[in-house]
Amino acid sequence: MGAITYDMKIPSSVPAAKMFKALVLDADTLIPKIMPQAIKNLDILEGDGGVETVKLTHFGEGSQFKSAKHRVDALDTQNLAHSYNIIEGDALMGVLDSKRFTIALF
């Protein structure tokens, strides 16, 4: 099995801590409100929102996918870092075992 890595840097005038709170800590409620065409809702299936939490994302009408189940692998609020794996769902397109995402804000 191989891995593909893609790095992207996006400059923002919003402070990193505020962006982390919105994109990671408050994402379950905030993202469906500001982007309902992309994300319909997020449900916690297991856990308390921290490491090892399993969530189910239901994508909106504008998405090519219906759902994705992901597991939180790391959550570092001090260093503004978050890592999760998509472990099930059509977002894996029937050919991938998983997709790993790492977000680090600075």
CYANA upper distance limits for C-alpha pairs under 8 A (distance plus 0.5 A):
 14 VAL  CA     18 LYS  CA      7.28
 14 VAL  CA     19 MET  CA      6.90
 15 PRO  CA     19 MET  CA      6.81
 16 ALA  CA     20 PHE  CA      6.57
 16 ALA  CA     80 LEU  CA      8.16
 16 ALA  CA    105 LEU  CA      6.13
 16 ALA  CA    106 PHE  CA      6.15
 17 ALA  CA     21 LYS  CA      6.75
 17 ALA  CA     80 LEU  CA      7.36
 17 ALA  CA    105 LEU  CA      8.26
 18 LYS  CA     22 ALA  CA      6.86
 19 MET  CA     23 LEU  CA      6.44
 19 MET  CA    105 LEU  CA      8.45
 20 PHE  CA     24 VAL  CA      5.96
 20 PHE  CA     25 LEU  CA      7.32
 20 PHE  CA     80 LEU  CA      6.71
 20 PHE  CA    105 LEU  CA      7.37
 21 LYS  CA     25 LEU  CA      5.23
 21 LYS  CA     26 ASP  CA      6.33
 21 LYS  CA     27 ALA  CA      8.38
 22 ALA  CA     26 ASP  CA      5.52
 22 ALA  CA     27 ALA  CA      6.30
 22 ALA  CA     30 LEU  CA      7.43
 23 LEU  CA     27 ALA  CA      5.60
 23 LEU  CA     31 ILE  CA      8.07
 24 VAL  CA     82 HIS  CA      7.84
 26 ASP  CA     30 LEU  CA      6.28
 26 ASP  CA     31 ILE  CA      8.46
 27 ALA  CA     31 ILE  CA      5.65
 27 ALA  CA     32 PRO  CA      8.44
 28 ASP  CA     32 PRO  CA      7.77
 28 ASP  CA     41 ASN  CA      7.62
 28 ASP  CA     42 LEU  CA      5.87
 28 ASP  CA     43 ASP  CA      7.97
 29 THR  CA     33 LYS  CA      7.32
 29 THR  CA     41 ASN  CA      8.13
 29 THR  CA     42 LEU  CA      8.10
 30 LEU  CA     34 ILE  CA      6.89
 31 ILE  CA     35 MET  CA      6.13
 31 ILE  CA     36 PRO  CA      7.93
 31 ILE  CA     39 ILE  CA      7.32
 32 PRO  CA     36 PRO  CA      5.24
 32 PRO  CA     38 ALA  CA      8.12
 32 PRO  CA     39 ILE  CA      5.62
 32 PRO  CA     40 LYS  CA      5.91
 32 PRO  CA     41 ASN  CA      6.06
 32 PRO  CA     42 LEU  CA      8.35
 35 MET  CA     39 ILE  CA      6.63
 36 PRO  CA     40 LYS  CA      5.79
 36 PRO  CA     60 GLY  CA      6.52
 37 GLN  CA     59 PHE  CA      8.23
 37 GLN  CA     60 GLY  CA      5.13
 37 GLN  CA     61 GLU  CA      6.12
 37 GLN  CA     62 GLY  CA      5.54
 37 GLN  CA     63 SER  CA      7.75
 38 ALA  CA     59 PHE  CA      6.17
 38 ALA  CA     60 GLY  CA      5.08
 38 ALA  CA     61 GLU  CA      7.46
 38 ALA  CA     62 GLY  CA      6.20
 38 ALA  CA     63 SER  CA      6.18
 39 ILE  CA     57 THR  CA      7.69
 39 ILE  CA     58 HIS  CA      6.67
 39 ILE  CA     59 PHE  CA      4.82
 39 ILE  CA     60 GLY  CA      5.24
 40 LYS  CA     57 THR  CA      8.17
 40 LYS  CA     58 HIS  CA      5.89
 40 LYS  CA     59 PHE  CA      5.62
 40 LYS  CA     60 GLY  CA      5.10
 40 LYS  CA     61 GLU  CA      8.49
 41 ASN  CA     57 THR  CA      6.53
 41 ASN  CA     58 HIS  CA      5.86
 41 ASN  CA     59 PHE  CA      7.59
 42 LEU  CA     55 LYS  CA      7.13
 42 LEU  CA     56 LEU  CA      6.10
 42 LEU  CA     57 THR  CA      4.97
 42 LEU  CA     58 HIS  CA      6.73
 43 ASP  CA     55 LYS  CA      5.99
 43 ASP  CA     56 LEU  CA      5.65
 43 ASP  CA     57 THR  CA      7.04
 44 ILE  CA     48 ASP  CA      8.25
 44 ILE  CA     49 GLY  CA      7.81
 44 ILE  CA     53 THR  CA      7.72
 44 ILE  CA     54 VAL  CA      6.60
 44 ILE  CA     55 LYS  CA      4.92
 44 ILE  CA     56 LEU  CA      6.94
 45 LEU  CA     53 THR  CA      8.06
 45 LEU  CA     54 VAL  CA      6.00
 45 LEU  CA     55 LYS  CA      5.89
 45 LEU  CA     56 LEU  CA      7.29
 46 GLU  CA     52 GLU  CA      8.50
 46 GLU  CA     53 THR  CA      5.89
 46 GLU  CA     54 VAL  CA      5.55
 46 GLU  CA     55 LYS  CA      7.59
 47 GLY  CA     51 VAL  CA      8.50
 47 GLY  CA     52 GLU  CA      7.12
 47 GLY  CA     53 THR  CA      4.80
 47 GLY  CA     54 VAL  CA      7.05
 48 ASP  CA     53 THR  CA      6.73
 49 GLY  CA     53 THR  CA      5.90
 49 GLY  CA     72 VAL  CA      8.42
 50 GLY  CA     72 VAL  CA      7.29
 50 GLY  CA     74 ALA  CA      8.33
 50 GLY  CA     75 LEU  CA      7.03
 51 VAL  CA     71 ARG  CA      8.39
 51 VAL  CA     72 VAL  CA      5.59
 51 VAL  CA     73 ASP  CA      5.88
 51 VAL  CA     74 ALA  CA      6.00
 51 VAL  CA     75 LEU  CA      6.70
 52 GLU  CA     71 ARG  CA      6.44
 52 GLU  CA     72 VAL  CA      5.71
 52 GLU  CA     73 ASP  CA      6.42
 53 THR  CA     71 ARG  CA      6.10
 53 THR  CA     72 VAL  CA      5.88
 54 VAL  CA     69 LYS  CA      7.44
 54 VAL  CA     70 HIS  CA      6.11
 54 VAL  CA     71 ARG  CA      4.91
 54 VAL  CA     72 VAL  CA      7.04
 55 LYS  CA     69 LYS  CA      6.14
 55 LYS  CA     70 HIS  CA      5.87
 55 LYS  CA     71 ARG  CA      6.88
 56 LEU  CA     67 SER  CA      7.45
 56 LEU  CA     68 ALA  CA      6.30
 56 LEU  CA     69 LYS  CA      4.90
 56 LEU  CA     70 HIS  CA      6.95
 57 THR  CA     67 SER  CA      5.90
 57 THR  CA     68 ALA  CA      5.75
 57 THR  CA     69 LYS  CA      6.74
 57 THR  CA     70 HIS  CA      8.40
 58 HIS  CA     66 LYS  CA      6.45
 58 HIS  CA     67 SER  CA      5.05
 58 HIS  CA     68 ALA  CA      7.39
 59 PHE  CA     63 SER  CA      6.54
 59 PHE  CA     65 PHE  CA      6.86
 59 PHE  CA     66 LYS  CA      5.74
 59 PHE  CA     67 SER  CA      6.17
 60 GLY  CA     66 LYS  CA      8.00
 65 PHE  CA     90 ASP  CA      6.51
 65 PHE  CA     91 ALA  CA      6.28
 66 LYS  CA     89 GLY  CA      8.35
 66 LYS  CA     90 ASP  CA      7.18
 66 LYS  CA     91 ALA  CA      8.24
 67 SER  CA     89 GLY  CA      6.06
 67 SER  CA     90 ASP  CA      6.79
 67 SER  CA     91 ALA  CA      7.32
 68 ALA  CA     86 ILE  CA      6.96
 68 ALA  CA     87 ILE  CA      8.02
 68 ALA  CA     88 GLU  CA      6.23
 68 ALA  CA     89 GLY  CA      4.81
 68 ALA  CA     90 ASP  CA      7.00
 68 ALA  CA     91 ALA  CA      6.36
 68 ALA  CA     92 LEU  CA      8.48
 69 LYS  CA     86 ILE  CA      6.20
 69 LYS  CA     87 ILE  CA      6.23
 69 LYS  CA     88 GLU  CA      5.48
 69 LYS  CA     89 GLY  CA      6.51
 70 HIS  CA     84 TYR  CA      7.07
 70 HIS  CA     85 ASN  CA      5.81
 70 HIS  CA     86 ILE  CA      4.59
 70 HIS  CA     87 ILE  CA      5.84
 70 HIS  CA     88 GLU  CA      7.51
 71 ARG  CA     84 TYR  CA      5.99
 71 ARG  CA     85 ASN  CA      5.88
 71 ARG  CA     86 ILE  CA      7.05
 71 ARG  CA     87 ILE  CA      7.48
 72 VAL  CA     82 HIS  CA      8.33
 72 VAL  CA     83 SER  CA      6.70
 72 VAL  CA     84 TYR  CA      4.86
 72 VAL  CA     85 ASN  CA      7.19
 73 ASP  CA     82 HIS  CA      8.24
 73 ASP  CA     83 SER  CA      5.90
 73 ASP  CA     84 TYR  CA      5.51
 73 ASP  CA     85 ASN  CA      7.56
 74 ALA  CA     81 ALA  CA      8.09
 74 ALA  CA     82 HIS  CA      5.93
 74 ALA  CA     83 SER  CA      5.42
 74 ALA  CA     84 TYR  CA      7.34
 75 LEU  CA     80 LEU  CA      8.48
 75 LEU  CA     81 ALA  CA      6.56
 75 LEU  CA     82 HIS  CA      5.10
 75 LEU  CA     83 SER  CA      7.09
 76 ASP  CA     80 LEU  CA      6.24
 76 ASP  CA     81 ALA  CA      5.55
 76 ASP  CA     82 HIS  CA      6.71
 77 THR  CA     81 ALA  CA      7.02
 79 ASN  CA    104 ALA  CA      8.26
 79 ASN  CA    105 LEU  CA      8.36
 80 LEU  CA    104 ALA  CA      6.31
 80 LEU  CA    105 LEU  CA      6.03
 80 LEU  CA    106 PHE  CA      7.85
 81 ALA  CA    102 THR  CA      7.80
 81 ALA  CA    103 ILE  CA      6.05
 81 ALA  CA    104 ALA  CA      4.85
 81 ALA  CA    105 LEU  CA      7.04
 82 HIS  CA    102 THR  CA      6.21
 82 HIS  CA    103 ILE  CA      5.62
 82 HIS  CA    104 ALA  CA      7.02
 83 SER  CA    100 ARG  CA      7.76
 83 SER  CA    101 PHE  CA      6.07
 83 SER  CA    102 THR  CA      4.74
 83 SER  CA    103 ILE  CA      6.73
 84 TYR  CA    100 ARG  CA      6.29
 84 TYR  CA    101 PHE  CA      5.91
 84 TYR  CA    102 THR  CA      7.09
 85 ASN  CA     98 SER  CA      6.85
 85 ASN  CA     99 LYS  CA      5.88
 85 ASN  CA    100 ARG  CA      4.79
 85 ASN  CA    101 PHE  CA      6.71
 86 ILE  CA     91 ALA  CA      8.50
 86 ILE  CA     92 LEU  CA      8.12
 86 ILE  CA     98 SER  CA      5.90
 86 ILE  CA     99 LYS  CA      5.55
 86 ILE  CA    100 ARG  CA      6.92
 87 ILE  CA     92 LEU  CA      8.47
 87 ILE  CA     97 ASP  CA      7.57
 87 ILE  CA     98 SER  CA      5.55
 87 ILE  CA     99 LYS  CA      7.61
 88 GLU  CA     92 LEU  CA      7.34
 88 GLU  CA     98 SER  CA      7.84
 89 GLY  CA     93 MET  CA      8.33
 90 ASP  CA     94 GLY  CA      7.18
 92 LEU  CA     96 LEU  CA      5.68
 92 LEU  CA     97 ASP  CA      7.55
 92 LEU  CA     98 SER  CA      7.06
 92 LEU  CA     99 LYS  CA      7.76
